[in-house]
Each structure stands twice: as C-alpha cells, then as structure tokens.
Amino acid sequence: MSIKQLQDQLPHEPTAQELARQKQWEWAHIPKYDHVPSERLAILTHDAANYPSEKPWADTKTRRLEDRLVDILAAFNTWVAADTDRRERQRIEAEESAKRLELENQQARAAYVEHTLGEMLQADAAAWESAQRLRGYVDALRRRAGTIEDDQERAAADAWADWSERYVDQVIDPLGRPLRQPEVPEPSGKDLGEFRRKLGFGRNGLW
C-alpha cells in the first residue's frame, strides 16, 4: 500500500520562448495542458508483484480520502485475507508437488536397482558358464601334462594348470565368492532421468 499525491490538469499558457520556437519551426509542439501537484491524495494497493491497483482510493470533488478510511481498511483486510489464502494454497501445492516428486524418484530408484541387479545376475551367469568352459580346458591341460616325459616341462605345465584352476575358482567363477545380493550404487542424475522417463514421469525433481 502506498500514498500518492494526485495532479491537476490545467490549460497551458504558451511561453514567449515556445511561441517563438513554433514561429520558427512549424512542427514545434506546444502542450495543451500542464500537470501540477494538487492537494488531493490517493491510496494505492499493490499486488504480489508490487504493481499498483488499477482503481486507487482517492479524494473526489464530493468526498475526502480520510472520510473513506473505514471502507479502505475493510477492503484492505479483504485483500489481506485473499492474499493469505493464495499463499496457503501455494504452500500446500508446493508440498504436494514435492511429495509427488519424491515418490516418483523412489519408484525410479527402485526400477533402476531392479534393472541393475538383473544385469549383474546375467553377468554372473555368463561368468559361471565361462568358468565351466575354462575348467574343461584345465582338465585337458592336466591330462596333456601327464603325458609329458620331461620332468621339467611336466612341472611347468602342472604349475600353469594349478594357477589356471586357482584363477578360475577365485576370480572367474562367481560361486567362488561369498553368495549375497550385490550392492547397487546410487543412480546418477542421468540414470534417474532415464528411469523416470521409462515410468512416464518428467525430468522434474532431478538433482
């Protein structure tokens, strides 16, 4: 709310300088009116964007501004109540939007975890199949080493077979490790956005 001094519009009396300028240049403009401060006041209310209202409370020819203070205060209280209601609605909408986004992100994270665990499972199965194939090769390697007559060469072949078997058991075969569900890393913003889209959500709420 602000108070503004109103202006009166009075006929303009051309000055000698203005008349001389117009005589010299036909296009020279002389204003028809002057706007001068009056003794009348106006009270302007402002909206949330701080713009003044289009219909200020002002002095009129028949009624002074101070005689309308009761009406002004009543209107102001109405505007305050309306603004309070608007702010409360905005607060509730913001809270509901935040809750909805958090629920969507939780669902997207769950879908990401499910997908990632599935990929890990398939990778473990592929590694297990590779371990079975390599064990077959190690068995063939040992059989071949058993046919080598030279002691030194046979020892070298056996050592290679021992290392290969240990590597397959400890590194390649997932069953050689503790059996538990793998830990899934926290999804990146890109990952979360991908699964939000897959679930039909927008990109709002991403970090």
JOGI-V648281 format. One record per residue. N is the residue number from 1. OMEGA is omega in whole degrees, 0 to 359 (* if undefined). Layout:
BEGIN
{{N	OMEGA} {N	OMEGA}}
END
This chain:
BEGIN
{{1	179} {2	179} {3	184} {4	175} {5	181} {6	180} {7	174} {8	178} {9	183} {10	177} {11	183} {12	175} {13	182} {14	177} {15	179} {16	179} {17	179} {18	180} {19	179} {20	179} {21	180} {22	178} {23	180} {24	180} {25	184} {26	183} {27	181} {28	184} {29	174} {30	182} {31	179} {32	186} {33	170} {34	177} {35	185} {36	179} {37	178} {38	176} {39	181} {40	180} {41	176} {42	174} {43	180} {44	173} {45	183} {46	178} {47	184} {48	180} {49	177} {50	175} {51	180} {52	179} {53	183} {54	183} {55	181} {56	172} {57	187} {58	171} {59	174} {60	180} {61	185} {62	186} {63	180} {64	182} {65	183} {66	177} {67	184} {68	184} {69	180} {70	178} {71	181} {72	180} {73	178} {74	179} {75	180} {76	178} {77	177} {78	180} {79	179} {80	179} {81	179} {82	179} {83	177} {84	178} {85	180} {86	180} {87	179} {88	177} {89	178} {90	179} {91	180} {92	179} {93	179} {94	178} {95	180} {96	179} {97	179} {98	179} {99	180} {100	180} {101	179} {102	178} {103	178} {104	179} {105	177} {106	179} {107	179} {108	177} {109	180} {110	178} {111	178} {112	180} {113	180} {114	181} {115	182} {116	177} {117	177} {118	177} {119	178} {120	179} {121	179} {122	178} {123	178} {124	179} {125	178} {126	179} {127	179} {128	178} {129	178} {130	179} {131	179} {132	179} {133	180} {134	177} {135	175} {136	178} {137	180} {138	177} {139	178} {140	179} {141	180} {142	179} {143	179} {144	179} {145	180} {146	180} {147	182} {148	183} {149	182} {150	184} {151	183} {152	180} {153	180} {154	178} {155	179} {156	179} {157	178} {158	179} {159	178} {160	178} {161	178} {162	180} {163	182} {164	180} {165	180} {166	180} {167	179} {168	183} {169	189} {170	186} {171	187} {172	186} {173	179} {174	178} {175	176} {176	179} {177	176} {178	184} {179	177} {180	178} {181	181} {182	174} {183	180} {184	180} {185	178} {186	181} {187	174} {188	177} {189	178} {190	179} {191	182} {192	178} {193	179} {194	183} {195	171} {196	179} {197	179} {198	179} {199	178} {200	178} {201	174} {202	181} {203	179} {204	176} {205	178} {206	177} {207	*}}
END
